[in-house]
Amino acid sequence: MQLFLSSLNVVFPLFIMMAAGWFIKRIKLISDSGLDELNRINVRLFLPVMLFSNICEGSLLDGASPAFLLFATAAAVILFVICMLLVPLFIPNKDRCAAFVLGIYRPNTAIYGLPLAQSILGNSEQISNVLMMVAIYILITNFFAVMAVEIFKGEKLRPVALIWRSIKNPIIYGLLLGTAVQFLPFSLPQIIMSPVKSIAAVATPIAFVALGATFTLEACKRNMSAVSGASLLKLVITPLIALPIGIFAFGFRDQTLVAMLCSFATPTAVSTLPIIKDAGGDDALMGEIIVVTTGLSIVSIFGFVYFFKFIGLL
């Protein structure tokens, strides 16, 4: 029972915040336009500040596991190639194919992963280490997500433009700025870090309240087969392939295993929706995949955490 409760304690706070967002939207305390603005503020201000706050107080040399960085880089490339080769064989429509590929490829590492790491570890130094490890995965998956959209649009691939578009993201700015601060010969004074931490503290609740507000039962009914397939691949198949390789081949445990959960077991990133919209893809399908994978992730994450605690890896 203790193991069950400790595992439940990881996901239950996330569930409550999402449920609060669903209830707020249900009783119409916030409009669709208001929700869009809330998400925009969170992505452009609160989340970058949160990532900056956690990273700048970490240590690049101590926190970044070379083995994990190698594994995450290889996994990101291999998964991208598999998606781009196999998905078009089953979904010939380019607009729907683009949404499906990003649905199973792009994880919600930044918004969902950090609160997950905090729930599991609770140690600020270990959380900073996790952020160091997943930062490279965020950058790589962002780059390949942009590349996938360009390929489906039929655009000519321009490496410099791809790199610029992949880092042109406020969340990436927070990661890069936090990393740069670590090379300063001094620590930022408390008079600066105190308000930074206060701003950072609101990012997680807002992110999950906003995620919950987007959840509708109607989204579970439309495009049932495509959404079900994407959810199964994103939340079950991908982590069941990646996690055992990391555990048995690389010996990942504890905070490195948490970094793997953040990278491979989290639901589809919310930021994929504007990418698909800008590309003229199937944004309805993309939105449904985001909503459903986010809702189902509470169950899948609980299962992974419970199992890893049961066998003593967490």
PAZAPA-4460 file (N, C-alpha, C; in steps of 0.05 Angstrom, whole numbers, plus 32768, in hexadecimal, padded with zeros to 4 digits):
% residues 314
    n_x    n_y    n_z   ca_x   ca_y   ca_z    c_x    c_y    c_z   seq   type   mol
   8011   7FE8   8000   8000   8000   8000   8011   8019   8000     1      M     A
   8027   8019   800F   8039   8030   8010   8045   8036   7FF5     2      Q     A
   804C   8021   7FE6   8057   8024   7FCB   8042   8030   7FB9     3      L     A
   802A   8027   7FBB   8014   8031   7FAB   8010   804F   7FB1     4      F     A
   800F   8056   7FCA   800A   8072   7FD2   8021   8084   7FC9     5      L     A
   803A   807B   7FCC   8051   808B   7FC3   8051   8090   7FA5     6      S     A
   8048   807C   7F96   8046   807E   7F79   802F   8091   7F72     7      S     A
   8019   808E   7F80   8001   809F   7F7B   8008   80BC   7F82     8      L     A
   8019   80C0   7F95   8021   80DB   7F9D   802F   80EA   7F87     9      N     A
   803B   80DB   7F74   8049   80E7   7F5E   8036   80F4   7F4A    10      V     A
   8020   80E5   7F43   800E   80EE   7F2E   7FF5   80FC   7F39    11      V     A
   7FEE   80F8   7F52   7FD4   8103   7F5C   7FD4   8121   7F5C    12      F     A
   7FEA   812F   7F65   7FEA   814C   7F63   7FE6   8157   7F47    13      P     A
   7FF2   8149   7F33   7FEF   8151   7F17   7FD2   814D   7F0E    14      L     A
   7FC6   8137   7F17   7FAA   8131   7F10   7F98   8147   7F1C    15      F     A
   7F9D   814F   7F35   7F8C   8163   7F42   7F8E   817D   7F33    16      I     A
   7FA6   8185   7F2B   7FA9   819E   7F1D   7F9A   819D   7F02    17      M     A
   7F9C   8187   7EF4   7F8E   8184   7EDB   7F70   8184   7EDF    18      M     A
   7F67   8176   7EF4   7F4B   8176   7EFA   7F40   8192   7F00    19      A     A
   7F51   81A1   7F0E   7F49   81BD   7F14   7F46   81CD   7EFB    20      A     A
   7F58   81C9   7EE8   7F56   81D7   7ECE   7F3D   81CF   7EBF    21      G     A
   7F37   81B5   7EBF   7F1F   81AB   7EB2   7F06   81B7   7EBE    22      W     A
   7F05   81B9   7ED9   7EEE   81C4   7EE7   7EEB   81E2   7EE1    23      F     A
   7F02   81F0   7EE1   7F01   820D   7EDB   7EF5   8212   7EC0    24      I     A
   7EFE   8202   7EAC   7EF3   8206   7E91   7ED6   81FD   7E90    25      K     A
   7ECF   81E8   7E9F   7EB4   81DE   7E9E   7EA0   81F2   7EA9    26      R     A
   7EA7   8201   7EBE   7E95   8215   7EC9   7E99   8230   7EBC    27      I     A
   7EA9   8231   7EA7   7EAD   8249   7E97   7EB9   8260   7EA6    28      K     A
   7ECD   825A   7EB7   7EDB   8270   7EC4   7EF1   827B   7EB2    29      L     A
   7EF6   826D   7E9C   7F0A   8277   7E89   7F00   8270   7E6D    30      I     A
   7F04   8282   7E5A   7EFB   827D   7E3F   7F12   8270   7E2F    31      S     A
   7F0B   8268   7E16   7F20   825C   7E05   7F36   8270   7E00    32      D     A
   7F2F   8289   7DFB   7F43   829E   7DF5   7F54   82A3   7E0E    33      S     A
   7F47   82A3   7E26   7F55   82A6   7E3F   7F69   828F   7E44    34      G     A
   7F60   8277   7E3D   7F71   8260   7E40   7F8A   8261   7E2E    35      L     A
   7F85   826B   7E15   7F9B   826F   7E02   7FAF   8283   7E0D    36      D     A
   7FA5   8298   7E19   7FB7   82AD   7E24   7FC6   82A2   7E3C    37      E     A
   7FB9   8292   7E4D   7FC6   8287   7E64   7FDD   8274   7E5B    38      L     A
   7FD7   8264   7E47   7FEC   8252   7E3D   8003   8262   7E31    39      N     A
   7FFD   8278   7E23   8011   8288   7E17   8024   8295   7E2C    40      R     A
   8018   829F   7E41   8027   82AB   7E57   8039   8296   7E64    41      I     A
   802E   827F   7E68   803D   826A   7E76   8055   8261   7E65    42      N     A
   8050   825D   7E4A   8065   8253   7E39   807A   8269   7E35    43      V     A
   8072   8282   7E34   8085   8297   7E2D   8093   82A4   7E46    44      R     A
   8087   829F   7E5E   8093   82AC   7E75   8098   8298   7E8C    45      L     A
   8083   828C   7E97   8086   827C   7EAF   8097   8263   7EAB    46      F     A
   8092   8254   7E96   80A1   823C   7E92   80BF   8241   7E8C    47      L     A
   80C5   8254   7E7B   80E2   825B   7E77   80EF   8263   7E91    48      P     A
   80E1   8273   7EA1   80ED   827C   7EBB   80F1   8263   7ECD    49      V     A
   80DE   8251   7ECD   80E0   8239   7EDE   80F8   8228   7ED5    50      M     A
   80FC   8224   7EBB   8113   8215   7EB2   812D   8223   7EB7    51      L     A
   812D   823D   7EB4   8145   824D   7EBA   814C   824A   7ED7    52      F     A
   8138   824D   7EE8   813D   824B   7F05   8149   8231   7F0D    53      S     A
   813E   821B   7F03   8148   8200   7F0A   8164   81FB   7EFE    54      N     A
   8168   8203   7EE6   8181   81FD   7ED9   8198   820E   7EE3    55      I     A
   8194   8227   7EE8   81AA   8239   7EEF   81B5   8231   7F0B    56      C     A
   81A6   8223   7F1B   81AF   821B   7F35   81BA   81FF   7F35    57      E     A
   81BA   81F2   7F1E   81C5   81D7   7F1C   81E3   81D8   7F15    58      G     A
   81ED   81C2   7F0B   8209   81C0   7F03   820A   81AF   7EE9    59      S     A
   8214   81BB   7ED4   8216   81AD   7EBB   8228   8195   7EBD    60      L     A
   823F   8198   7ECA   8252   8182   7ECB   8248   816B   7EDC    61      L     A
   823B   8172   7EF3   8231   815D   7F05   8216   8152   7EFC    62      D     A
   8206   8162   7EEF   81EA   815A   7EEA   81E7   814B   7ED0    63      G     A
   81F7   8151   7EBC   81F3   8145   7EA2   8201   812A   7EA0    64      A     A
   81F1   8115   7E9C   81FC   80FA   7E99   8204   80F6   7E7C    65      S     A
   821D   80F2   7E75   8225   80EE   7E59   8217   80D6   7E4D    66      P     A
   8213   80C1   7E5D   8205   80A9   7E52   81E8   80B0   7E4B    67      A     A
   81DB   80C0   7E5C   81BF   80C7   7E55   81BE   80D9   7E3D    68      F     A
   81D0   80EC   7E3B   81D0   80FE   7E24   81D5   80EF   7E0A    69      L     A
   81E6   80DB   7E0B   81EB   80CA   7DF3   81D2   80BA   7DED    70      L     A
   81C6   80AE   7E01   81AE   809E   7DFD   8197   80AF   7DF3    71      F     A
   8192   80C6   7DFF   817C   80D8   7DF7   817F   80E2   7DDB    72      A     A
   8198   80E9   7DD3   819D   80F2   7DB8   8197   80DC   7DA4    73      T     A
   81A2   80C4   7DA9   819D   80AE   7D97   8180   80A6   7D95    74      A     A
   8172   80A6   7DAC   8156   809F   7DAD   8145   80B3   7D9D    75      A     A
   814B   80CD   7DA0   813C   80E1   7D92   813F   80DE   7D74    76      A     A
   8157   80D9   7D6A   815C   80D5   7D4E   814E   80BC   7D43    77      V     A
   8151   80A6   7D51   8146   808D   7D48   8127   808E   7D48    78      I     A
   811B   809A   7D5D   80FE   809C   7D5E   80F4   80AD   7D47    79      L     A
   8102   80C3   7D41   80FA   80D5   7D2B   80FA   80C6   7D10    80      F     A
   8110   80B7   7D0B   8112   80A9   7CF2   80FC   8094   7CF0    81      V     A
   80F7   8085   7D05   80E2   8071   7D05   80C6   807E   7CFF    82      I     A
   80C1   8094   7D0C   80A7   80A1   7D08   80A4   80AB   7CEB    83      C     A
   80B9   80B7   7CE0   80B7   80C2   7CC6   80B6   80AD   7CB0    84      M     A
   80C1   8095   7CB6   80C0   8080   7CA2   80A6   806F   7CA3    85      L     A
   809D   806A   7CBB   8086   8057   7CBE   806B   8064   7CBE    86      L     A
   8068   807B   7CCC   804D   8087   7CCF   8041   808E   7CB4    87      V     A
   8050   8099   7CA0   8043   809F   7C86   8038   8086   7C78    88      P     A
   8042   806E   7C7F   8038   8056   7C72   801C   8050   7C7B    89      L     A
   8014   8059   7C93   7FFA   8054   7C9E   7FE7   806C   7C9C    90      F     A
   7FF3   8084   7C9B   7FE3   809D   7C99   7FED   80AD   7C81    91      I     A
   7FE2   80A8   7C6A   7FED   80B5   7C51   7FE7   80D3   7C51    92      P     A
   7FD2   80DC   7C5E   7FCB   80F9   7C5E   7FE1   8108   7C6E    93      N     A
   7FEE   811B   7C60   8005   8129   7C6C   7FFE   8139   7C85    94      K     A
   7FE6   8146   7C84   7FDE   8157   7C9A   7FDA   8146   7CB3    95      D     A
   7FCC   8130   7CB1   7FC7   811E   7CC7   7FE0   8110   7CD0    96      R     A
   7FF1   8109   7CBC   800A   80FB   7CC2   801C   810D   7CD3    97      C     A
   801E   8127   7CCD   802F   8139   7CDC   8026   813B   7CF9    98      A     A
   800B   813C   7CFD   8001   813E   7D18   8006   8124   7D27    99      A     A
   8003   810D   7D1A   8008   80F3   7D27   8025   80F0   7D2E   100      F     A
   8037   80F7   7D1C   8054   80F5   7D21   805C   8106   7D3A   101      V     A
   8054   811F   7D3A   805B   8130   7D51   804D   8127   7D6A   102      L     A
   8036   811A   7D67   8027   8110   7D7E   8036   80FA   7D8D   103      G     A
   8044   80E9   7D7E   8053   80D3   7D8A   8071   80DA   7D8E   104      I     A
   807A   80EF   7D82   8097   80F5   7D83   809E   810A   7D99   105      Y     A
   808D   8120   7D9A   8095   8137   7DAB   808A   8134   7DC7   106      R     A
   809B   8130   7DDB   8091   812C   7DF7   808E   8147   7E05   107      P     A
   807D   8148   7E19   8079   8160   7E29   808E   8160   7E40   108      N     A
   80A7   8160   7E38   80BD   815D   7E4C   80BE   8175   7E5E   109      T     A
   80BC   818D   7E53   80C0   81A5   7E64   80A8   81AA   7E76   110      A     A
   8090   81AA   7E6C   8078   81B1   7E7C   8070   819B   7E8E   111      I     A
   8071   8182   7E85   8067   816B   7E94   807E   815E   7EA3   112      Y     A
   8096   815D   7E97   80AC   814E   7EA2   80B7   8159   7EBC   113      G     A
   80BA   8174   7EBE   80C5   817F   7ED6   80B3   817B   7EEF   114      L     A
   8099   8180   7EED   8088   817A   7F04   8089   815C   7F0B   115      P     A
   808B   814B   7EF7   808D   812E   7EFC   80A7   8128   7F0C   116      L     A
   80BD   8135   7F03   80D6   8131   7F11   80D5   813B   7F2E   117      A     A
   80C7   8152   7F32   80C4   815D   7F4D   80B4   814A   7F5E   118      Q     A
   809F   813E   7F53   808E   812C   7F62   809D   8113   7F6A   119      S     A
   80AE   8109   7F59   80BD   80F0   7F5E   80D4   80F5   7F71   120      I     A
   80E4   810A   7F6B   80FD   810E   7F79   80FB   8120   7F91   121      L     A
   80EE   8138   7F8D   80EB   814A   7FA3   8105   8158   7FAB   122      G     A
   811B   8152   7F9F   8135   815E   7FA5   813D   8171   7F90   123      N     A
   8140   818B   7F97   8145   819F   7F83   815F   819A   7F73   124      S     A
   8174   8190   7F80   818D   818A   7F72   8189   8174   7F5E   125      E     A
   817A   815F   7F65   8175   8149   7F53   8163   8152   7F3B   126      Q     A
   8150   8164   7F41   813F   816E   7F2C   814F   817E   7F18   127      I     A
   8162   818E   7F22   8173   819D   7F11   8184   818B   7EFF   128      S     A
   818D   8174   7F0A   819C   8161   7EFB   818A   8155   7EE5   129      N     A
   8171   814F   7EEC   815F   8144   7ED8   815B   8158   7EC1   130      V     A
   8158   8171   7EC8   8155   8186   7EB3   816D   8188   7EA1   131      L     A
   8185   8185   7EAD   819D   8185   7E9D   819C   816F   7E88   132      M     A
   8193   8158   7E91   8193   8140   7E7F   817E   8142   7E69   133      M     A
   8166   814C   7E70   8150   814D   7E5C   8152   8165   7E4A   134      V     A
   8163   8179   7E51   8165   8191   7E41   816D   818A   7E24   135      A     A
   8180   8178   7E21   8189   8171   7E06   8173   8163   7DF7   136      I     A
   8163   8153   7E05   814D   8145   7DF8   8138   8159   7DEE   137      Y     A
   8133   816D   7DFE   811F   8182   7DF6   8129   8190   7DDC   138      I     A
   8142   8197   7DDC   814E   81A5   7DC4   814C   8193   7DAB   139      L     A
   8154   817A   7DAE   8155   8168   7D97   8139   8163   7D8C   140      I     A
   8126   815C   7D9E   810B   8156   7D95   80FD   816F   7D89   141      T     A
   8104   8186   7D94   80F9   819F   7D88   8104   81A3   7D6C   142      N     A
   811D   819D   7D68   8129   81A0   7D4D   811C   818D   7D39   143      F     A
   8119   8174   7D41   810E   8160   7D2F   80F0   8164   7D2A   144      F     A
   80E2   8170   7D3E   80C6   8176   7D3A   80C2   818B   7D24   145      A     A
   80D4   819F   7D25   80D3   81B4   7D10   80DA   81A8   7CF5   146      V     A
   80EE   8196   7CF5   80F6   8189   7CDC   80DF   8178   7CD0   147      M     A
   80D1   816A   7CE1   80BA   8159   7CD8   80A5   816A   7CCB   148      A     A
   809F   8181   7CD7   808A   8193   7CCB   8093   819D   7CB0   149      V     A
   80AD   81A5   7CAE   80B7   81AF   7C94   80B6   8199   7C7F   150      E     A
   80BC   8180   7C87   80BB   816A   7C73   809F   8165   7C69   151      I     A
   808B   8165   7C7C   8070   8160   7C74   8064   8177   7C64   152      F     A
   806F   818F   7C68   8066   81A6   7C58   8073   81A6   7C3C   153      K     A
   8087   8195   7C39   8095   8194   7C1F   80A9   81AA   7C1B   154      G     A
   80B1   81B7   7C32   80C5   81CC   7C30   80E1   81C1   7C2E   155      E     A
   80F2   81D1   7C22   810F   81CA   7C20   811B   81CD   7C3C   156      K     A
   812A   81B9   7C45   8136   81BA   7C5F   814F   81CC   7C5F   157      L     A
   814E   81E1   7C70   8165   81F3   7C73   816F   81F0   7C90   158      R     A
   8187   81E4   7C94   8191   81DE   7CAE   8191   81F6   7CC1   159      P     A
   819B   820D   7CB8   819D   8224   7CC9   8181   822E   7CD2   160      V     A
   816F   822E   7CBF   8153   8236   7CC6   8146   8223   7CD9   161      A     A
   814C   8209   7CD5   8141   81F5   7CE7   814B   81F9   7D04   162      L     A
   8165   81FD   7D06   8171   8201   7D21   8165   821A   7D2E   163      I     A
   8163   822F   7D1F   8158   8248   7D2A   813B   8244   7D33   164      W     A
   812B   8237   7D23   810F   8233   7D2A   810C   8220   7D42   165      R     A
   811F   820D   7D45   811D   81FA   7D5B   8125   8207   7D76   166      S     A
   8136   821B   7D75   813E   8228   7D8E   812E   8241   7D93   167      I     A
   811D   8249   7D7F   810D   8261   7D82   80F4   825A   7D92   168      K     A
   80F9   8256   7DAC   80E4   824D   7DBE   80EB   8258   7DDA   169      N     A
   80D8   8266   7DE7   80DE   8271   7E01   80E8   825C   7E15   170      P     A
   80DD   8244   7E14   80E6   822F   7E26   8104   8228   7E21   171      I     A
   810C   8227   7E08   8128   8223   7E01   8139   823A   7E0B   172      I     A
   812E   8252   7E0A   813D   8269   7E14   8143   8266   7E32   173      Y     A
   812F   825D   7E40   8133   8258   7E5D   8148   8244   7E63   174      G     A
   8148   822E   7E53   815D   8219   7E56   8179   8225   7E50   175      L     A
   817B   8233   7E3A   8195   823D   7E32   81A0   8253   7E45   176      L     A
   818E   8264   7E4E   8196   827A   7E60   819F   826E   7E7B   177      L     A
   8190   825A   7E85   8197   824E   7E9E   81B2   8240   7E9C   178      G     A
   81B7   8234   7E85   81D1   8227   7E81   81E8   823B   7E80   179      T     A
   81E2   8252   7E72   81F7   8267   7E70   81FE   8273   7E8B   180      A     A
   81EA   8275   7E9D   81EF   8281   7EB8   8203   826F   7EC7   181      V     A
   8203   8255   7EC2   8215   8244   7ED1   8233   824A   7ECB   182      Q     A
   8238   8257   7EB5   8254   825D   7EAE   825D   8278   7EBA   183      F     A
   824B   8286   7EC7   8253   829F   7ED4   8265   8299   7EEC   184      L     A
   8278   82AA   7EF2   828A   82A6   7F09   827D   82AB   7F24   185      P     A
   8263   82B1   7F25   8255   82B6   7F3E   8238   82AC   7F3C   186      F     A
   822B   82A9   7F52   820F   82A1   7F53   81FE   82BA   7F52   187      S     A
   81E6   82B7   7F47   81D4   82CE   7F46   81CB   82D4   7F63   188      L     A
   81C9   82EE   7F6A   81C2   82F5   7F85   81A5   82ED   7F8B   189      P     A
   81A0   82EA   7FA5   8185   82E2   7FAE   8170   82F6   7FA7   190      Q     A
   8177   8310   7FA5   8164   8324   7F9F   8159   8320   7F83   191      I     A
   8168   8312   7F71   815E   830C   7F57   8151   82F1   7F56   192      I     A
   815D   82DD   7F64   8152   82C1   7F63   8138   82BE   7F72   193      M     A
   8133   82CF   7F86   811B   82CC   7F96   8102   82D2   7F85   194      S     A
   8100   82E8   7F77   80E9   82EC   7F65   80E8   82D8   7F4E   195      P     A
   8100   82D0   7F44   8100   82BC   7F2E   80F3   82A2   7F38   196      V     A
   80FA   8299   7F50   80EE   8281   7F5B   80D0   8284   7F5F   197      K     A
   80C7   829C   7F68   80AB   82A0   7F6C   809B   829E   7F52   198      S     A
   80A7   82AA   7F3D   809A   82A8   7F22   809A   828B   7F18   199      I     A
   80B1   827D   7F1D   80B3   8261   7F14   809F   824F   7F21   200      A     A
   8098   8256   7F3A   8086   8244   7F49   806A   8242   7F3E   201      A     A
   8062   8255   7F2D   8046   8254   7F23   8045   8245   7F08   202      V     A
   805C   823E   7EFD   805C   8232   7EE2   804E   8217   7EE2   203      A     A
   8055   8206   7EF5   804A   81EB   7EF5   802B   81EA   7EF9   204      T     A
   8021   81F8   7F0E   8003   81F8   7F11   7FF5   8203   7EF9   205      P     A
   7FFF   8219   7EED   7FF2   8224   7ED6   7FF3   8211   7EBE   206      I     A
   800A   8203   7EBB   800C   81F1   7EA4   7FF8   81DA   7EA6   207      A     A
   7FF5   81CF   7EBE   7FE3   81B8   7EC1   7FC6   81C0   7EC2   208      F     A
   7FC0   81D7   7ECE   7FA5   81E2   7ECD   7F9C   81E7   7EB0   209      V     A
   7FAE   81F3   7EA0   7FA8   81F8   7E84   7FA5   81DE   7E74   210      A     A
   7FB6   81CA   7E7A   7FB3   81B0   7E6D   7F98   81A3   7E74   211      L     A
   7F90   81A5   7E8D   7F76   819A   7E95   7F5F   81A8   7E88   212      G     A
   7F62   81C2   7E84   7F4D   81D2   7E78   7F48   81CB   7E5B   213      A     A
   7F5C   81C0   7E4E   7F59   81B9   7E31   7F4B   819E   7E2E   214      T     A
   7F49   818F   7E44   7F3E   8173   7E41   7F20   8174   7E3E   215      F     A
   7F16   8166   7E29   7EFA   8163   7E25   7EF4   8146   7E1D   216      T     A
   7EDD   813D   7E24   7ED5   8121   7E1D   7ED2   811F   7DFF   217      L     A
   7ECA   8135   7DF2   7EC7   8134   7DD5   7EE1   812D   7DC7   218      E     A
   7EF7   8136   7DD2   7F11   8131   7DC6   7F18   8113   7DC6   219      A     A
   7F0C   8105   7DD9   7F11   80E8   7DDA   7F01   80D9   7DC5   220      C     A
   7EED   80E5   7DBA   7EDB   80D7   7DA7   7EE3   80DC   7D8A   221      K     A
   7EED   80F3   7D84   7EF5   80F9   7D68   7F0F   80EC   7D61   222      R     A
   7F12   80E3   7D49   7F2B   80D7   7D3F   7F34   80C1   7D52   223      N     A
   7F22   80B0   7D5B   7F27   809D   7D70   7F3F   808B   7D69   224      M     A
   7F40   8080   7D51   7F55   806D   7D4A   7F71   807A   7D4A   225      S     A
   7F72   8092   7D3E   7F8C   80A0   7D3C   7F95   80A9   7D57   226      A     A
   7F83   80B4   7D67   7F8A   80BD   7D82   7F92   80A6   7D94   227      V     A
   7F84   808F   7D92   7F8A   8078   7DA2   7FA6   806D   7D9A   228      S     A
   7FAB   806C   7D80   7FC5   8062   7D77   7FDC   8074   7D80   229      G     A
   7FD9   808E   7D7E   7FED   80A1   7D86   7FF2   809F   7DA4   230      A     A
   7FDC   809C   7DB4   7FDF   809B   7DD1   7FED   8081   7DD9   231      S     A
   7FE6   806B   7DCC   7FF4   8052   7DD3   8011   8053   7DCD   232      L     A
   8018   805E   7DB6   8034   8060   7DAE   8043   8074   7DC0   233      L     A
   8037   808A   7DC7   8044   809F   7DD7   8048   8097   7DF4   234      K     A
   8033   808B   7E00   8033   8087   7E1D   803C   806B   7E25   235      L     A
   803A   8057   7E13   8040   803C   7E1A   8057   8030   7E0A   236      V     A
   8054   802F   7DEF   8067   8021   7DDE   8083   802E   7DE0   237      I     A
   8084   8049   7DDC   809E   8057   7DDC   80AD   8053   7DF7   238      T     A
   80A0   8059   7E0E   80AE   8055   7E27   80B5   8038   7E2D   239      P     A
   80A4   8025   7E24   80AA   8009   7E29   80C2   7FFF   7E18   240      L     A
   80C8   800D   7E03   80E0   8007   7DF3   80F9   8016   7DFE   241      I     A
   80F5   8030   7E03   810C   8040   7E0C   8115   803B   7E28   242      A     A
   8103   8038   7E3B   810A   8035   7E57   811A   801C   7E5D   243      L     A
   8112   8004   7E53   8123   7FED   7E58   813F   7FEF   7E4D   244      P     A
   8141   7FFB   7E35   815C   7FFF   7E2A   816E   8010   7E3C   245      I     A
   8162   8026   7E46   8171   8037   7E58   8179   8029   7E72   246      G     A
   8166   8019   7E7C   816A   800B   7E96   817F   7FF5   7E93   247      I     A
   817C   7FE4   7E7F   818D   7FCC   7E7E   81A7   7FD1   7E6E   248      F     A
   81A6   7FE2   7E5A   81BE   7FE6   7E4A   81D0   7FFC   7E56   249      A     A
   81C3   8010   7E62   81D3   8027   7E6D   81D3   8028   7E8B   250      F     A
   81C2   8018   7E98   81C2   8018   7EB5   81B5   8030   7EC2   251      G     A
   81A2   803D   7EB5   8196   8055   7EBF   8185   804E   7ED8   252      F     A
   8189   805F   7EED   817A   805C   7F06   8173   8077   7F11   253      R     A
   8161   8078   7F25   815C   8090   7F34   8157   80A8   7F22   254      D     A
   8167   80BE   7F26   8160   80D7   7F18   8164   80D4   7EFA   255      Q     A
   8176   80C3   7EF1   8179   80BF   7ED4   8161   80B0   7EC9   256      T     A
   8155   809E   7ED8   813D   8090   7ED0   8126   80A4   7ECF   257      L     A
   8125   80B7   7EE2   8111   80CC   7EE2   8113   80DD   7EC9   258      V     A
   812C   80E3   7EC1   8130   80F2   7EA8   8125   80E3   7E90   259      A     A
   8128   80C8   7E91   811D   80B8   7E7B   80FE   80B9   7E7B   260      M     A
   80F2   80B8   7E92   80D5   80BA   7E94   80CC   80D5   7E89   261      L     A
   80DA   80EA   7E90   80D3   8105   7E86   80D6   8107   7E68   262      C     A
   80E9   80F9   7E5D   80EE   80FB   7E40   80DD   80E8   7E2F   263      S     A
   80D7   80D0   7E39   80CA   80BC   7E28   80AE   80B3   7E31   264      F     A
   80A6   80BA   7E49   808C   80B1   7E53   8078   80C8   7E56   265      A     A
   8080   80E0   7E51   806D   80F7   7E54   805B   80F9   7E3B   266      T     A
   8044   8106   7E3E   8032   8109   7E27   803C   811C   7E12   267      P     A
   802C   811F   7DFD   8033   8130   7DE7   8035   814D   7DF0   268      T     A
   804A   815B   7DE6   804E   8177   7DEE   8038   8189   7DE4   269      A     A
   8030   819C   7DF5   801B   81AF   7DED   8024   81C1   7DD6   270      V     A
   803E   81C6   7DD6   8049   81D9   7DC1   8048   81CD   7DA5   271      S     A
   8041   81B3   7DA2   803E   81A9   7D87   8026   81B4   7D79   272      T     A
   8012   81BC   7D88   7FF9   81C6   7D7B   7FFE   81DF   7D6A   273      L     A
   800B   81F4   7D75   8010   820C   7D64   8023   8205   7D4C   274      P     A
   8035   81F2   7D50   8047   81EA   7D3A   8036   81DF   7D23   275      I     A
   8024   81CD   7D29   8013   81C0   7D15   8000   81D5   7D09   276      I     A
   7FF5   81E7   7D19   7FE4   81FC   7D0E   7FF2   820E   7CFA   277      K     A
   800B   8216   7D01   801A   8227   7CEF   8021   8219   7CD5   278      D     A
   8023   81FE   7CD7   802A   81EF   7CBF   8012   81E7   7CAE   279      A     A
   7FFA   81EE   7CB8   7FE1   81E7   7CAA   7FDA   81CA   7CAC   280      G     A
   7FE4   81BC   7CC1   7FDE   81A0   7CC5   7FC4   819C   7CD3   281      G     A
   7FBE   8183   7CDB   7FA5   817C   7CE8   7FA7   8184   7D05   282      D     A
   7FA0   819D   7D0B   7FA3   81A7   7D27   7F8D   819A   7D39   283      D     A
   7F76   8192   7D2E   7F61   8185   7D3E   7F6C   816B   7D49   284      A     A
   7F78   815A   7D37   7F83   8141   7D40   7F9A   8146   7D54   285      L     A
   7FAA   815A   7D4E   7FC1   8160   7D60   7FB6   8167   7D7C   286      M     A
   7FA2   8178   7D7D   7F97   817F   7D97   7F8B   8168   7DA6   287      G     A
   7F7E   8156   7D98   7F72   813E   7DA5   7F88   812C   7DB0   288      E     A
   7F9D   8128   7DA1   7FB4   8117   7DAB   7FC0   8123   7DC4   289      I     A
   7FC3   813E   7DC4   7FCE   814B   7DDC   7FBC   8147   7DF4   290      I     A
   7FA2   814B   7DF1   7F8F   8149   7E07   7F8E   812D   7E11   291      V     A
   7F8B   8119   7E00   7F88   80FE   7E08   7FA1   80F2   7E15   292      V     A
   7FB9   80F7   7E08   7FD1   80ED   7E14   7FD7   80FA   7E30   293      T     A
   7FD0   8113   7E32   7FD3   8120   7E4C   7FC2   8114   7E62   294      T     A
   7FA9   810F   7E5B   7F97   8102   7E6E   7F9F   80E6   7E75   295      G     A
   7FA6   80D6   7E61   7FAD   80BA   7E66   7FC8   80B7   7E74   296      L     A
   7FD9   80CC   7E71   7FF4   80CA   7E7D   7FF4   80C7   7E9B   297      S     A
   7FDE   80D1   7EA8   7FDC   80CE   7EC5   7FDD   80B0   7ECC   298      I     A
   7FD0   80A0   7EBC   7FCF   8083   7EC1   7FE9   8076   7EBA   299      V     A
   7FF4   807D   7EA2   800C   806F   7E98   8024   8077   7EAA   300      S     A
   8026   8090   7EB1   803D   8099   7EC2   803B   808B   7EDD   301      I     A
   8023   8089   7EE8   8020   807B   7F02   802A   805E   7EFF   302      F     A
   8023   8051   7EE9   802B   8035   7EE5   8049   8033   7EE5   303      G     A
   8057   8044   7ED6   8074   8043   7ED4   8081   8049   7EEF   304      F     A
   8078   805D   7EFD   8083   8065   7F17   807F   804E   7F2B   305      V     A
   8067   8043   7F2B   8062   802D   7F3E   8074   8015   7F39   306      Y     A
   8077   800E   7F1F   8088   7FF7   7F18   80A5   7FFC   7F1F   307      F     A
   80AF   8013   7F19   80CB   8019   7F1F   80D1   801B   7F3D   308      F     A
   80BE   8025   7F4C   80C1   8024   7F69   80BF   8008   7F74   309      K     A
   80AE   7FF8   7F68   80AA   7FDC   7F71   80C4   7FCC   7F6D   310      F     A
   80D2   7FD0   7F57   80EA   7FC1   7F52   8103   7FCF   7F5C   311      I     A
   8100   7FE6   7F69   8116   7FF3   7F77   8127   8005   7F66   312      G     A
   811E   800E   7F4F   812E   801F   7F3D   812A   803D   7F44   313      L     A
   8114   8044   7F52   810F   805F   7F5A   810F   8061   7F79   314      L     A
***
